[in-house]
Amino acid sequence: QVQLVESGGGLVQPGGSLTLSCATSGFGFSAYGMSWWRQAPGKQRELVATVTETGRMIDVAYSVKGRFAISRDNAKNTVYLQMNSLKPEDTAMYFCRSPTHNAWGRGTQVTVSS
């Protein structure tokens, strides 16, 4: 059974940083690309970034380019989202996804506010 569990969200001031983690189990993690998505209140869920099975970052949303980075640790079956220079508009629930398995985590809340 594919399982994805996000962590690392919280309240941060504008300009601050957070690192989200997504621990996975139930599938051969190293063979698949992974992605982070987010959904703000009243808005559609949007793709933030994808990391290929080889660790290359692709499909980065324009709104986070140069500020966010997705990475993975295949030894730990974990994918990360490093978020820098956070803005209030980054406030959202952040979800981890395995596109191949169409599996989602439950999300972790990120709130950017002073």
GUVODO-590268 format. One record per residue (C-alpha): x negated, y, z negated; residue in one letter. Coordinates in steps of 0.02 Angstrom, whole numbers, padded with zeros to 5 digits, always signed. Example, Ala and Ser with C-alpha at 12.3 -4.5 7.8 and 13.67 -1.06 7.14 Angstrom:
BEGIN
-00615-00225-00390A/-00684-00053-00357S/
END
This chain:
BEGIN
+00000+00000+00000Q/-00071+00167+00053V/-00086+00288-00091Q/-00145+00468-00091L/-00163+00567-00252V/-00206+00751-00248E/-00284+00849-00390S/-00375+01010-00425G/-00238+01138-00400G/-00203+01279-00519G/-00191+01466-00544L/-00334+01570-00476V/-00362+01755-00451Q/-00378+01830-00276P/-00555+01807-00213G/-00580+01652-00317G/-00617+01473-00268S/-00542+01301-00296L/-00586+01127-00238T/-00446+01005-00208L/-00474+00817-00209S/-00372+00677-00135C/-00409+00503-00200A/-00352+00365-00083T/-00323+00179-00093S/-00240+00038+00003G/-00325+00060+00171F/-00497+00065+00251G/-00529+00248+00213F/-00693+00266+00307S/-00614+00218+00473A/-00483+00354+00479Y/-00468+00540+00494G/-00384+00633+00351M/-00300+00801+00339S/-00240+00933+00217W/-00075+01021+00240W/+00014+01154+00140R/+00190+01218+00115Q/+00234+01386+00042A/+00408+01420-00028P/+00533+01446+00111G/+00408+01403+00247K/+00370+01252+00354Q/+00231+01134+00309R/+00073+01180+00406E/-00088+01093+00446L/-00238+01167+00356V/-00380+01060+00422A/-00428+00884+00477T/-00587+00786+00449V/-00632+00647+00570T/-00692+00476+00514E/-00869+00538+00548T/-00849+00691+00438G/-00822+00823+00572R/-00700+00962+00529M/-00572+00996+00664I/-00400+01075+00686D/-00435+01214+00560V/-00292+01337+00539A/-00337+01511+00598Y/-00281+01586+00433S/-00413+01489+00335V/-00559+01485+00457K/-00721+01535+00374G/-00644+01518+00200R/-00591+01335+00184F/-00689+01177+00219A/-00631+00997+00223I/-00751+00856+00185S/-00751+00674+00134R/-00847+00551+00029D/-00823+00378+00102N/-00907+00296-00048A/-00772+00369-00160K/-00627+00354-00036N/-00594+00538-00068T/-00563+00690+00040V/-00592+00867-00021Y/-00536+01042+00021L/-00654+01179-00033Q/-00560+01344-00037M/-00654+01509-00053N/-00601+01691-00048S/-00425+01642-00093L/-00283+01760-00052K/-00106+01772-00122P/-00042+01707+00045E/-00136+01544+00013D/-00012+01506-00125T/+00071+01342-00081A/+00089+01159-00121M/-00058+01070-00042Y/-00038+00894+00025F/-00160+00761+00080C/-00112+00656+00231R/-00171+00503+00322S/-00107+00536+00499P/-00134+00358+00558T/-00027+00287+00419H/+00092+00436+00412N/+00064+00436+00225A/+00075+00588+00112W/+00025+00625-00065G/+00141+00712-00187R/+00043+00873-00178G/-00048+00991-00295T/+00007+01170-00324Q/-00111+01314-00288V/-00060+01487-00348T/-00164+01639-00306V/-00115+01786-00414S/-00188+01920-00525S/
END
